[in-house]
Amino acid sequence: MKIGITSQNFRTITGHAGRTRRFLIYEVDPGSDEIRELKRLDLPREMAMHAYRGTDPHPIEALDILITGGCGQGFMNRLGMSGVRVYVTGEEDPLRAVRRLLAGEPLPPPAPHDHTPH
């Protein structure tokens, strides 16, 4: 199973998934609890999901799960059509989030996000 984490700093789970270009990619073998970091994606600006209009599948569409600090329903729907399950959380530690998912534990909800113009 391949699990991606939106992480603009490659240390914590960050939000704005549609604009994120940096992802931690982990792999977990079936029946195992060993989590291996496969790679770190650092995509060019035009590869952010919000802007991507390519004909080939986006690299994160190859994941089984994506964990993010925040995203819109359109982003979730788009990845859902590729079979990617999206989890939105307030958890900041990538490995802790993956471990909780693997253990069947719920992830903490994200902090409220204010879309009100200032």
DSSP file (Angstrom, degrees, kcal/mol; ACC not computed):
  #  RESIDUE AA STRUCTURE BP1 BP2  ACC     N-H-->O    O-->H-N    N-H-->O    O-->H-N    TCO  KAPPA ALPHA  PHI   PSI    X-CA   Y-CA   Z-CA
    1    1 A M              0   0    0      0, 0.0    27,-2.5     0, 0.0     2,-0.5   0.000 360.0 360.0 360.0 134.3    0.0    0.0    0.0
    2    2 A K  E     -A   27   0A   0     25,-0.2    62,-2.5    60,-0.1    63,-1.7  -0.897 360.0-170.8-105.9 128.8    1.3    3.5   -0.9
    3    3 A I  E     -Ab  26  65A   0     23,-2.6    23,-3.3    -2,-0.5     2,-0.3  -0.976   3.5-161.3-123.0 125.2    0.5    6.3    1.4
    4    4 A G  E     -Ab  25  66A   0     61,-2.8    63,-2.8    -2,-0.5     2,-0.4  -0.782   1.5-161.4-105.7 151.0    1.2   10.0    0.5
    5    5 A I  E     -Ab  24  67A   0     19,-2.2    19,-2.1    -2,-0.3     2,-0.5  -0.998  21.9-127.5-128.7 128.8    1.4   12.9    2.9
    6    6 A T  E     +A   23   0A   0     61,-2.1     8,-2.7    -2,-0.4    17,-0.2  -0.676  43.9 159.5 -74.0 124.6    1.1   16.5    1.8
    7    7 A S    >   -     0   0    0     15,-2.5     3,-0.9    -2,-0.5     6,-0.1  -0.698  27.0-178.2-153.9  92.3    4.3   18.1    3.3
    8    8 A Q  T 3  S+     0   0    0      1,-0.2    -1,-0.1    -2,-0.2    15,-0.1   0.759  95.5  37.2 -63.3 -24.3    5.6   21.4    2.0
    9    9 A N  T 3  S-     0   0    0      3,-0.4    -1,-0.2    13,-0.1     4,-0.1   0.382 104.4-125.0-108.3   2.3    8.5   21.2    4.5
   10   10 A F  S <  S+     0   0    0     -3,-0.9    -2,-0.1     2,-0.3     3,-0.1   0.703  98.4  71.3  59.2  22.1    9.1   17.4    4.3
   11   11 A R  S    S+     0   0    0      1,-0.4     2,-0.3    83,-0.0    -1,-0.1   0.590  95.8  29.6-129.3 -36.8    8.7   17.3    8.1
   12   12 A T  S    S-     0   0    0     81,-0.1     2,-0.5    82,-0.1    -3,-0.4  -0.837  83.6 -95.9-128.5 162.6    5.0   17.9    9.0
   13   13 A I        -     0   0    0     79,-2.2     2,-0.3    -2,-0.3    -6,-0.2  -0.678  47.6-170.9 -77.5 125.4    1.6   17.3    7.4
   14   14 A T        -     0   0    0     -8,-2.7    55,-2.1    -2,-0.5    56,-0.5  -0.764  10.8-132.0-117.4 164.3    0.5   20.5    5.7
   15   15 A G  S    S+     0   0    0     54,-0.3    -7,-0.1    -2,-0.3    56,-0.1   0.001  70.9  77.2 -98.0-158.2   -2.7   21.6    4.1
   16   16 A H    >>  -     0   0    0      1,-0.1     3,-1.9     3,-0.1     4,-1.0   0.933  55.7-179.7  54.2  51.7   -3.9   23.2    0.9
   17   17 A A  T 34 S+     0   0    0     53,-2.6    32,-0.4     1,-0.3     3,-0.4   0.794  71.6  60.5 -55.8 -34.6   -3.5   19.8   -0.9
   18   18 A G  T 34 S+     0   0    0      1,-0.2    32,-3.6    52,-0.2    33,-0.4   0.741 113.6  37.2 -67.4 -21.4   -4.6   21.1   -4.3
   19   19 A R  T <4 S+     0   0    0     -3,-1.9    -1,-0.2    30,-0.2    -2,-0.2   0.504  91.8 113.6-104.9  -8.3   -1.7   23.6   -4.3
   20   20 A T     <  +     0   0    0     -4,-1.0    29,-0.5    -3,-0.4    30,-0.1  -0.375  34.6 176.0 -68.0 140.8    0.9   21.3   -2.6
   21   21 A R        +     0   0    0     27,-0.1    22,-3.1     1,-0.1     2,-0.5   0.373  60.6  75.4-121.6  -2.7    3.9   20.2   -4.7
   22   22 A R  E     + C   0  42A   0     20,-0.2   -15,-2.5     2,-0.0     2,-0.4  -0.952  56.1 171.1-118.9 131.2    5.8   18.3   -2.0
   23   23 A F  E     -AC   6  41A   0     18,-1.9    18,-2.7    -2,-0.5     2,-0.5  -0.995  28.9-140.6-138.5 139.0    4.8   14.9   -0.8
   24   24 A L  E     -AC   5  40A   0    -19,-2.1   -19,-2.2    -2,-0.4     2,-0.5  -0.866  24.7-156.0 -90.7 133.4    6.2   12.3    1.5
   25   25 A I  E     -AC   4  39A   0     14,-2.6    13,-2.8    -2,-0.5    14,-1.3  -0.960  13.2-178.2-118.3 122.1    5.5    8.8    0.0
   26   26 A Y  E     -AC   3  37A   0    -23,-3.3   -23,-2.6    -2,-0.5     2,-0.4  -0.791  12.3-151.0-114.0 157.4    5.5    5.8    2.3
   27   27 A E  E     -AC   2  36A   0      9,-2.6     9,-2.4    -2,-0.3     2,-0.4  -0.994   9.0-174.7-130.1 139.0    4.9    2.1    1.6
   28   28 A V  E     - C   0  35A   0    -27,-2.5     7,-0.1    -2,-0.4     3,-0.1  -0.995  21.4-135.2-131.2 125.0    3.5   -0.6    3.8
   29   29 A D    >   -     0   0    0      5,-0.5     3,-2.1    -2,-0.4     5,-0.1  -0.518  38.6 -89.5 -76.7 147.0    3.4   -4.2    2.8
   30   30 A P  T 3  S+     0   0    0      0, 0.0    -1,-0.1     0, 0.0     3,-0.1  -0.297 114.0  13.8 -55.3 135.2    0.1   -6.1    3.4
   31   31 A G  T 3  S+     0   0    0      1,-0.3     2,-0.3    -3,-0.1    -2,-0.1   0.501 109.4 105.3  77.7   3.9    0.2   -7.8    6.9
   32   32 A S    <   -     0   0    0     -3,-2.1    -1,-0.3     2,-0.1    -4,-0.0  -0.807  56.0-160.2-114.6 155.9    3.1   -5.7    8.0
   33   33 A D        +     0   0    0     -2,-0.3     2,-0.5    -3,-0.1    -1,-0.1   0.237  58.2 117.7-113.4  10.7    3.4   -2.7   10.3
   34   34 A E        -     0   0    0     -5,-0.1     2,-0.6     2,-0.0    -5,-0.5  -0.681  51.3-157.3 -79.9 123.8    6.7   -1.6    8.9
   35   35 A I  E     -C   28   0A   0     -2,-0.5     2,-0.5    -7,-0.1    -7,-0.2  -0.908   9.9-170.8-105.8 120.2    6.5    1.8    7.3
   36   36 A R  E     -C   27   0A   0     -9,-2.4    -9,-2.6    -2,-0.6     2,-0.6  -0.932  22.6-131.2-114.3 131.6    9.1    2.6    4.7
   37   37 A E  E     -C   26   0A   0     -2,-0.5   -11,-0.3   -11,-0.2     3,-0.1  -0.709  24.6-177.7 -77.3 120.2    9.7    6.0    3.2
   38   38 A L  E     -     0   0A   0    -13,-2.8     2,-0.3    -2,-0.6   -12,-0.2   0.911  55.0 -38.9 -83.4 -48.2    9.9    5.4   -0.6
   39   39 A K  E     -C   25   0A   0    -14,-1.3   -14,-2.6     2,-0.0     2,-0.5  -0.980  45.3-112.8-167.0 172.6   10.6    8.9   -1.8
   40   40 A R  E     -C   24   0A   0     -2,-0.3     2,-0.5   -16,-0.2   -16,-0.2  -0.988  28.4-147.5-121.2 119.4    9.9   12.6   -1.5
   41   41 A L  E     +C   23   0A   0    -18,-2.7   -18,-1.9    -2,-0.5     2,-0.4  -0.762  17.7 178.1 -88.0 130.0    8.1   14.2   -4.4
   42   42 A D  E     -C   22   0A   0     -2,-0.5   -20,-0.2   -20,-0.2    -2,-0.0  -0.813  19.6-170.6-129.3  88.6    9.1   17.8   -5.1
   43   43 A L        -     0   0    0    -22,-3.1     5,-0.1    -2,-0.4   -22,-0.0  -0.439  24.4-104.7 -87.1 152.3    7.1   18.7   -8.2
   44   44 A P    >   -     0   0    0      0, 0.0     3,-2.6     0, 0.0     4,-0.2  -0.311  42.3 -98.5 -68.5 160.8    7.3   21.8  -10.4
   45   45 A R  G >  S+     0   0    0      1,-0.3     3,-1.7     2,-0.2     6,-0.2   0.828 122.2  58.5 -50.1 -41.1    4.6   24.5  -10.0
   46   46 A E  G 3  S+     0   0    0      1,-0.3    -1,-0.3     5,-0.1     7,-0.2   0.584  97.4  64.0 -71.1  -7.0    2.6   23.2  -13.0
   47   47 A M  G <   +     0   0    0     -3,-2.6    -1,-0.3     5,-0.1    -2,-0.2   0.416  69.3 117.4 -97.0   1.0    2.2   19.8  -11.3
   48   48 A A  S X> S-     0   0    0     -3,-1.7     4,-2.0    -4,-0.2     3,-1.4  -0.496  76.5-122.7 -62.0 137.8    0.2   21.1   -8.3
   49   49 A M  T 34 S+     0   0    0    -29,-0.5   -30,-0.2   -32,-0.4    -1,-0.1   0.837 110.4  60.9 -55.3 -35.1   -3.2   19.3   -8.6
   50   50 A H  T 34 S+     0   0    0    -32,-3.6    -1,-0.3     1,-0.2   -31,-0.1   0.840 118.1  28.7 -60.8 -33.6   -5.0   22.7   -8.8
   51   51 A A  T <4 S+     0   0    0     -3,-1.4     2,-0.2   -33,-0.4    -2,-0.2   0.618  92.0 114.5-101.7 -16.6   -3.1   23.6  -11.9
   52   52 A Y     <  +     0   0    0     -4,-2.0    -5,-0.1     1,-0.1     6,-0.1  -0.389  21.5 155.9 -69.9 124.1   -2.5   20.1  -13.5
   53   53 A R        +     0   0    0     -7,-0.2    -1,-0.1    -2,-0.2    -6,-0.1   0.017  27.1 140.1-130.8  25.2   -4.3   19.6  -16.8
   54   54 A G        -     0   0    0      1,-0.1     4,-0.1     2,-0.1    -2,-0.0  -0.145  57.3-129.0 -68.2 165.4   -2.0   16.9  -18.2
   55   55 A T  S    S+     0   0    0      2,-0.1    -1,-0.1     0, 0.0     3,-0.1   0.707  88.7  75.0 -87.9 -22.9   -3.3   13.9  -20.1
   56   56 A D  S    S-     0   0    0      1,-0.1    -2,-0.1     0, 0.0     0, 0.0  -0.569  99.9 -89.5 -85.5 154.3   -1.3   11.4  -18.1
   57   57 A P        -     0   0    0      0, 0.0    -1,-0.1     0, 0.0    -2,-0.1  -0.315  46.0-108.5 -59.8 145.2   -2.3   10.5  -14.5
   58   58 A H    >   -     0   0    0      1,-0.1     3,-1.9    -4,-0.1     4,-0.3  -0.471  29.6-113.3 -70.3 147.1   -0.9   12.8  -11.8
   59   59 A P  G >  S+     0   0    0      0, 0.0     3,-1.3     0, 0.0    -1,-0.1   0.817 115.7  56.1 -54.9 -33.1    1.8   11.0   -9.7
   60   60 A I  G >  S+     0   0    0      1,-0.3     3,-1.3     2,-0.2   -56,-0.1   0.630  89.8  74.2 -78.3  -9.1   -0.4   11.1   -6.6
   61   61 A E  G <  S+     0   0    0     -3,-1.9    -1,-0.3     1,-0.2    -3,-0.0   0.588  86.0  66.3 -73.7  -8.5   -3.1    9.3   -8.4
   62   62 A A  G <  S+     0   0    0     -3,-1.3    -1,-0.2    -4,-0.3    -2,-0.2   0.465  85.2  98.6 -87.5  -2.9   -0.9    6.2   -8.0
   63   63 A L    <   -     0   0    0     -3,-1.3   -60,-0.2     1,-0.1     3,-0.1  -0.363  64.1-150.5 -80.3 162.4   -1.4    6.3   -4.2
   64   64 A D  S    S+     0   0    0    -62,-2.5    21,-2.5     1,-0.4     2,-0.3   0.746  85.5  16.5 -93.0 -36.1   -3.8    4.2   -2.2
   65   65 A I  E     -bd   3  85A   0    -63,-1.7   -61,-2.8    19,-0.2     2,-0.4  -0.990  60.6-164.3-139.2 142.5   -4.2    6.9    0.5
   66   66 A L  E     -bd   4  86A   0     19,-2.7    21,-2.8    -2,-0.3     2,-0.5  -0.999   7.9-162.1-126.9 130.2   -3.4   10.5    0.8
   67   67 A I  E     +bd   5  87A   0    -63,-2.8   -61,-2.1    -2,-0.4     2,-0.3  -0.941  20.5 165.0-110.9 130.6   -3.2   12.3    4.2
   68   68 A T  E     - d   0  88A   0     19,-2.7    21,-2.5    -2,-0.5   -53,-0.2  -0.936  46.5-128.0-141.9 161.8   -3.4   16.1    4.3
   69   69 A G  S    S-     0   0    0    -55,-2.1   -54,-0.3     1,-0.3     2,-0.2   0.597  92.1 -11.2 -84.7 -12.4   -4.0   18.9    6.6
   70   70 A G        +     0   0    0    -56,-0.5   -53,-2.6    17,-0.1    -1,-0.3  -0.835  62.0 155.9 177.0 144.7   -6.7   20.3    4.4
   71   71 A C        -     0   0    0     -2,-0.2     2,-0.1   -55,-0.2    -3,-0.0  -0.972  36.2-102.0-165.3 165.4   -8.3   20.2    1.0
   72   72 A G     >  -     0   0    0     -2,-0.3     4,-1.9     1,-0.1     3,-0.2  -0.455  35.4-107.3 -91.3 167.8  -11.6   21.0   -0.8
   73   73 A Q  H  > S+     0   0    0      1,-0.2     4,-2.8     2,-0.2     5,-0.2   0.849 118.2  58.7 -63.5 -35.2  -14.3   18.6   -1.8
   74   74 A G  H  > S+     0   0    0      2,-0.2     4,-2.5     1,-0.2    -1,-0.2   0.897 105.6  49.4 -61.8 -40.1  -13.3   18.9   -5.5
   75   75 A F  H  > S+     0   0    0      2,-0.2     4,-2.3     1,-0.2     5,-0.3   0.930 111.9  48.2 -63.0 -46.0   -9.8   17.6   -4.7
   76   76 A M  H  X S+     0   0    0     -4,-1.9     4,-2.5     1,-0.2    -2,-0.2   0.910 112.6  48.7 -62.0 -42.1  -11.3   14.7   -2.8
   77   77 A N  H  X S+     0   0    0     -4,-2.8     4,-1.9     2,-0.2    -1,-0.2   0.917 109.7  52.0 -64.0 -43.7  -13.6   13.9   -5.6
   78   78 A R  H  X S+     0   0    0     -4,-2.5     4,-0.5     1,-0.2    -2,-0.2   0.930 115.1  40.6 -61.2 -46.5  -10.9   14.0   -8.2
   79   79 A L  H ><>S+     0   0    0     -4,-2.3     5,-2.4     1,-0.2     3,-1.2   0.868 109.7  60.3 -70.8 -34.5   -8.6   11.6   -6.3
   80   80 A G  H ><5S+     0   0    0     -4,-2.5     3,-1.6     1,-0.3    -1,-0.2   0.863  97.6  59.0 -58.5 -36.1  -11.6    9.5   -5.4
   81   81 A M  H 3<5S+     0   0    0     -4,-1.9    -1,-0.3     1,-0.3    -2,-0.2   0.741 106.2  49.3 -65.6 -21.3  -12.2    8.9   -9.1
   82   82 A S  T <<5S-     0   0    0     -3,-1.2    -1,-0.3    -4,-0.5    -2,-0.2   0.361 124.3-105.3 -96.0   3.5   -8.7    7.4   -9.2
   83   83 A G  T < 5S+     0   0    0     -3,-1.6     2,-0.5     1,-0.3    -3,-0.2   0.611  73.9 141.3  85.1  12.3   -9.3    5.2   -6.2
   84   84 A V      < -     0   0    0     -5,-2.4     2,-0.5    -6,-0.1    -1,-0.3  -0.787  44.4-143.6 -91.9 124.8   -7.3    7.3   -3.8
   85   85 A R  E     -d   65   0A   0    -21,-2.5   -19,-2.7    -2,-0.5     2,-0.5  -0.758  16.1-152.8 -86.5 130.1   -8.8    7.6   -0.3
   86   86 A V  E     -d   66   0A   0     -2,-0.5     2,-0.5   -21,-0.2   -19,-0.2  -0.896  10.1-169.1-110.0 131.0   -8.2   11.1    1.2
   87   87 A Y  E     -d   67   0A   0    -21,-2.8   -19,-2.7    -2,-0.5     2,-0.5  -0.979   6.7-157.2-119.3 128.6   -7.9   11.7    4.9
   88   88 A V  E     +d   68   0A   0     -2,-0.5     2,-0.3   -21,-0.2   -19,-0.2  -0.905  25.6 165.0-106.2 131.3   -7.9   15.3    6.3
   89   89 A T        -     0   0    0    -21,-2.5    22,-0.2    -2,-0.5    -2,-0.0  -0.955  49.7-139.1-146.4 158.6   -6.4   15.7    9.8
   90   90 A G  S    S+     0   0    0     18,-2.1   -21,-0.1    -2,-0.3    -1,-0.1   0.470  71.8 115.6 -92.0  -6.8   -5.1   18.1   12.3
   91   91 A E        -     0   0    0     17,-0.6    -2,-0.1     1,-0.1   -78,-0.0  -0.401  46.5-169.9 -60.6 137.4   -2.3   15.6   13.1
   92   92 A E        +     0   0    0    -80,-0.1   -79,-2.2    -2,-0.1    -1,-0.1   0.665  60.1  85.5-104.5 -21.1    1.1   17.2   12.2
   93   93 A D     >  -     0   0    0    -81,-0.2     4,-2.1     1,-0.2     5,-0.2  -0.737  63.6-156.0 -88.4 115.4    3.4   14.1   12.5
   94   94 A P  H  > S+     0   0    0      0, 0.0     4,-2.3     0, 0.0     5,-0.2   0.918  91.4  45.1 -56.9 -49.1    3.4   12.1    9.3
   95   95 A L  H  > S+     0   0    0      1,-0.2     4,-2.7     2,-0.2     5,-0.2   0.880 111.3  53.1 -66.9 -36.7    4.4    8.7   10.8
   96   96 A R  H  > S+     0   0    0      2,-0.2     4,-2.3     1,-0.2    -1,-0.2   0.907 109.8  49.3 -62.9 -40.5    2.0    9.1   13.7
   97   97 A A  H  X S+     0   0    0     -4,-2.1     4,-2.3     2,-0.2    -2,-0.2   0.926 112.0  47.5 -64.1 -45.0   -0.8    9.7   11.2
   98   98 A V  H  X S+     0   0    0     -4,-2.3     4,-2.6     1,-0.2     5,-0.2   0.931 111.7  50.6 -63.0 -45.1    0.1    6.6    9.2
   99   99 A R  H  X S+     0   0    0     -4,-2.7     4,-1.9     1,-0.2     6,-0.2   0.910 109.7  50.6 -59.7 -42.4    0.4    4.4   12.3
  100  100 A R  H  <>S+     0   0    0     -4,-2.3     5,-2.7     2,-0.2     4,-0.4   0.925 111.0  48.4 -62.8 -44.2   -3.0    5.5   13.5
  101  101 A L  H ><5S+     0   0    0     -4,-2.3     3,-1.5     1,-0.2    -2,-0.2   0.932 111.3  49.8 -61.1 -45.1   -4.6    4.7   10.1
  102  102 A L  H 3<5S+     0   0    0     -4,-2.6    -1,-0.2     1,-0.3    -2,-0.2   0.828 109.9  51.6 -63.9 -31.0   -2.9    1.3   10.0
  103  103 A A  T 3<5S-     0   0    0     -4,-1.9    -1,-0.3    -5,-0.2    -2,-0.2   0.470 117.2-114.3 -83.5  -2.0   -4.2    0.6   13.6
  104  104 A G  T < 5 +     0   0    0     -3,-1.5    -3,-0.2    -4,-0.4    -2,-0.1   0.657  69.5 142.3  78.0  15.2   -7.7    1.6   12.5
  105  105 A E      < -     0   0    0     -5,-2.7    -1,-0.3    -6,-0.2    -2,-0.1  -0.645  55.1-108.9 -88.9 146.1   -7.7    4.6   14.8
  106  106 A P        -     0   0    0      0, 0.0    -1,-0.1     0, 0.0    -5,-0.0  -0.414  29.1-123.5 -70.8 149.5   -9.4    7.8   13.8
  107  107 A L        -     0   0    0    -19,-0.1   -19,-0.1    -2,-0.1   -10,-0.0  -0.677  34.0 -98.4 -87.5 147.2   -7.2   10.8   12.9
  108  108 A P        -     0   0    0      0, 0.0   -18,-2.1     0, 0.0   -17,-0.6  -0.379  47.0-105.1 -63.0 143.8   -7.8   14.0   14.8
  109  109 A P        -     0   0    0      0, 0.0   -20,-0.2     0, 0.0   -19,-0.1  -0.264  38.3 -99.7 -68.1 157.3   -9.9   16.5   12.9
  110  110 A P        -     0   0    0      0, 0.0   -20,-0.2     0, 0.0     3,-0.1  -0.337  41.7 -96.2 -71.7 158.6   -8.3   19.5   11.2
  111  111 A A        -     0   0    0    -22,-0.2   -22,-0.0   -42,-0.1     0, 0.0  -0.440  55.8 -85.6 -67.2 149.1   -8.4   22.9   12.8
  112  112 A P        -     0   0    0      0, 0.0     2,-0.5     0, 0.0    -1,-0.1  -0.289  43.2-143.5 -57.1 142.1  -11.3   25.1   11.5
  113  113 A H        -     0   0    0     -3,-0.1     2,-0.6     2,-0.0   -43,-0.0  -0.952   5.9-142.8-115.4 121.0  -10.3   26.9    8.3
  114  114 A D        +     0   0    0     -2,-0.5     0, 0.0     1,-0.1     0, 0.0  -0.733  22.2 174.6 -88.6 118.8  -11.7   30.4    7.8
  115  115 A H        +     0   0    0     -2,-0.6    -1,-0.1     2,-0.1    -2,-0.0   0.269  40.5 124.0-101.7   8.6  -12.6   31.3    4.2
  116  116 A T        -     0   0    0      1,-0.1    -2,-0.1     2,-0.0     2,-0.0  -0.530  67.9-116.3 -72.5 129.8  -14.0   34.7    5.2
  117  117 A P              0   0    0      0, 0.0    -1,-0.1     0, 0.0    -2,-0.1  -0.385 360.0 360.0 -63.9 144.1  -12.4   37.6    3.3
  118  118 A H              0   0    0     -2,-0.0    -2,-0.0     0, 0.0     0, 0.0   0.408 360.0 360.0-102.7 360.0  -10.5   40.0    5.6
